[in-house]
Amino acid sequence: MSFLGNIFSGVRIFFAGIWLVIRIVLEYFGIITDGNDRTTGIKDLREEYKKANYR
């Protein structure tokens, strides 16, 4: 039983990591926002990119 518990814990952590990556990508492209962009720094990166005026 402990072996199954370890497997399920590992799978849960794996999917939590995948979800974190998906959220960061969606926040980067502005599709979603949680109102607290300081946790990922995505908003600051986008603003710096706009200020640099890359073409």
Buried (B, 14 or more C-beta within 10 A) or exposed (E): EEEEEEEEEEEEEEEEEEEEEEBEEEBBEEEEEEEEBEEBEBBEEBEEEEEEEEE
